[in-house]
Amino acid sequence: GAIGLASGFYQIIVLCGRGLTLNINKSFVSFYQNYNLVQFLSCYMGRDTQKNGS
């Protein structure tokens, strides 16, 4: 199968001694199978999301 790379970010707000801190991190995830995200999650969860939408 093909290897793909998806980029995104995650964020967190933390209460510190001097107030709130917003931390935003860029992340990269590699996919080893030739799936789009919906197909990958469908396979991972063992459900056919394209068939019944849940």
Steps between C-alpha positions, in 0.01 A plus 500: 500500500591861466628724777330836548556795730222706659569823684292675762520659841378454852457761769476512876425776751677466835448697819845611621619712789492817287173429316391293203742361245393393151721234345453415131708219352522398137497126452554258214352153472603235252256258340629169373185393320351673200185619684351841546418594859136381488601162359781465756270577795233269360753216482647584843157507670372197309201689360393584148439876536435546128220240511290620796659830608563402863 
